[in-house]
Structures are given as C-alpha cells and as structure tokens.
C-alpha cells in the first residue's frame, strides 16, 4: 500500500472534518478520549463532533510552538489522510502548568458544544493523564512526547501507525532524547515492537464521578535512543 508520511498542513483540517460526510458516524480521525466523552450515532452528530474537535486541534496547530503534526496519506486515493499523529518537542521538559490549557476544553459561552459532549469528563481524563507525567518522566529534560495518534478504521493494521511512530523515534534518535507516550492497553504491542517499554504500573482513571461506570486505563511508555543506552543515561 503506497502510504507516505508528511507534515500536516493547515488546509488539511478541511479534509479531516469532511470525513463525516463520506463515512459512517464515528469512522473518522477523532482520537481518545473524545469518542467516550461524546459518542455519536448520526452523521449530524459526527459532523458536529469533528468540527468541535478539529477547531481545537487547529488552534493548537497554529499557536503551540511545541507541536509537530504529521499525517499519513494514501497516494493512490487522492492523498486521502489515513492517519494523524501529534508529536511534541519540549527542549526543557514537559511542564503541566504551562501546557495543560492546550488539552482541555474551555469553550466561550457563545460556542456551540456538540450534543452530549461531557466536557468535564474529557478534561478530567486529560488533566489526570498529563499531571502524572512528572511522576514517571525525566524532570526538566528535553524530550519528545506523542500525545495523539489515530488511524482511520479502514486502514488499521496496514502500517500507517508504524510510520508515524518511526517518525517520532527518528527525531528522538537525532536529538538524543527520550520519547514518551501514554497508550491504551490494546495499543501497547505496536509501541513495544518499535522499542518502547512500559514504565511502572498502568495509569487507571476512574470515571464514575463523571457519569460513566468505567475505568480509562493507559500504559506509560518510553523510548530511549541508542546513544542514551550506550552512554548509560537511561533513567526515568
């Protein structure tokens, strides 16, 4: 399959939002935890969720200097975007207090929120995830972090995610710094195949206080460049 990795462009957000028109509700590139915070059943609901989600992503694309959005396209399908990833480079390490506002939703009163979107649940999951980074990553040290990656359902298992993971690994190797991510338990094997290792116990976020009888579980994972391993500087 002719898949190619490229930087995401501002004009690509239009294509990402248009997936609601061409595919069944939810068959799009909205990543966790949004699907559990805002389930959709109709095309209209899917369109509203896509527009809301990617408005936030677009603002980050424009304003966040740490972000590196990458895409995988199918060159035989009119450059259809099959997968996206949001990598971040933090020269002085990740700082929760200065960065968390990029993740949480704080819509102004006049902004239309998709029907059924549990904003409090969404913000709780991401705030809990990101606040925990100081407990398992190297403090005040340069790093790459993969915060968002999703592949279109029809392309899963065909290599798109691996291309985006390898792109981040290449940056970590070049910069001689670790790469970090939080993955769902089901996604852990693909990261392990690319050299990531689980760090500590699973991160479990109880959701009952926010209206959902479930636990959101993530694996904390790290990749250490060969140069760090050779120099004996691996540590978390």
N, C-alpha and C positions, 0 to 999 in steps of 0.2 A: 504494500500500500504506500503510495507516494506522499508521505507525511513530511512536513517541514516546520522547523521551529523558527519563529521570527518575533521581534518585539511587537507588542500590541500597539496599535495606533489609535489616536483619538476617534477617528472616523469609524473604527471597528465597533464602537459601542452601539451604533445603529443596527449592525447585523446581529449582535448579541441579543438585543431587545426584540428583534423580529422573529426569533425562534418560536415565540408563542403563536405566531400566525401559521407556521409551517409544520409544527409537530404537536403531538398530543399534549395536554396540560401537564406541566412538570418535566417534560423532556427538553431540558434546557441546561444552561450553564450557571444556574444559581447554586452556590455551594453551601455546605453546612455552616452554621446551624439553621439557616433561613428556612429550609423545607419543613423542619419540625415546628418552627415558630409560626409559619404561615403556610399551611397545607392548601393546595388548590385542586379544584375538581373541574373547572370550566376554563375555556380559552380566555375569557374575560378576566377571570381571577389570575390566571397565569400571566397575562399581559400586564396587569396592574402590579403584580409582584416583581416581574422582570424590570419594569420601568423604575420602580422604587429602589430595587436592589442596585441596579446599574447606575442610577443617579448618584448614589453614594460612592460606588466604585469609581465613577468618572471624576468626582470631586477629589478623590484620593490620587487618581492618575495625574491630575493637574497640579495638586498642591503639596503632595507628600514627597519630599526630596529623597526619601529612603527607598522608594518603590521602584521595582523593575517588573513590569507586566510583560509576560511572554505568552505567545499563542502557538498552537499547532494547527496548521491548515492542511486540507486535503487538496493537493494541486490538481487532481483530476475531477474535483467537484466545485469548480469555480472559486477556489481558495476558501471553501467553507471552513469556518473556525470550529474545530472539533474538540479543542481542549484549551484551557487557560490556566495560568499559574501566576500568583503574585508573590514574587521573591522580594526580600528587603535586605539592604546592606546597612548595618549600623556600625560606623567606624569606632564609636566609643561604647558599644554595647547597647542593648535594649533598655530603654527607660520607660517604665509603665506610666508614670505620671504625665509625661510629655506626649506619649503616643496613643493612649487608650481612646482618646476622643475620635481618632480615625476609625475605630472599630464600632463604637456604639452609635445607636440612632438617637438623635435629639431633634426630631422634626419640628419646624416652626409651626405655630398654630394654624397657618393657612395651607400647610402642605397636606395633601390627601394621602392617608395611610391605607394600604390595602386592607380589605375586609378580613377580619380575623387575625391580623398580624399581632402576635403577642410580643410587643416591643420590650416589655420588662423581662420576659424570658430570654429573648435574644441578647439583650445587654448583660444579663446575669451570666449566661454561659461564656460569653467572650471576655467579660471582666474577670471572671474566675480563672479562666484559662491563662490570660495574659498576666495576671497578678502573680501566678505561680511560677513564672519563668525565673524570677530572681532566686528561687529555691533550687534550681537544677541547671542553670546555665552559668557560664563564667562571668562574674561581675565586671563591668567596666572594660570589657574586652571586645575587640572587633569580631563581628560575626555576620553570617547570612542567616535569615530565617524565612522559611516557607510558611506563609500564613493562609494561603488559599490556593487550592487546586481542584479542578473539577473537569470531567470529561463527559461529552455528550453520550447518553446511553447507548446509541447505536455504534459507538466507536470504542467502547470499553473493552479492554483485553487485546487491543490491536497495536499497542506500543506508544500511544500518544503520551500517556503519563510518564513513561520511562524517559522520553525525550526531554520533558520539562524537568524531571528530577536530575538528569545528567547535566542539563544546562547549569543548574544551581551548584552541582558538585564541581563542575569546571571552574566556576567563579571562586568557590571555597579553596580549591587547589591553587589557583592562580594567586589568590590573596593570602594564602597560608593561614586561614582562619577556619574555625568550625562552622558547620551549618546545623541549624536546629529546625525542628518542626513538631507539631502535635498531630497525630494521625488517629483516625478511628481504628478500632481493633481489627476490623476486616481489611483495612488498607495496610496494615503493618508489614505483611510479607513482601510487597513490592518495594518498600523502602529498604528492607533488610537485604534484598537481592542487590541493591545498589550501594551497600556498605553502611547504611545507617544501623545504629544499635539502640535498643531501648535503654533509657536512663531511669533507674528507680522503679517505683511502683506505678500502676496505672493511675491516671488522674480521673477521679469519678465525681461528677457534678450531679447532685440530687436535684430533681426538678419539681418535686411535689408541691413546694410552696408557691410555684408559679403556674399551677393548673395542669400539670402533666405528670401522671403516675409513671415515671421512668427515671433512668439514670443515664446521663450523657457521659460516655467513657472514652478517654483518649490515652494514647501511648505517647509518652515524652521520648523523643528520639534525637540522636546526634550523629553527625558525620565528622570524622576527624581526618584532615588531609594527611597524605603520606608523609609530608615534611614534618608535621607535628608529631606523628607517630615515631619517625626516625629520630627526632630531636628529644623525644621523651617529654613533650609539653602537653600531652593529652590530660585533661582534667576537667571535671565539672563540679 
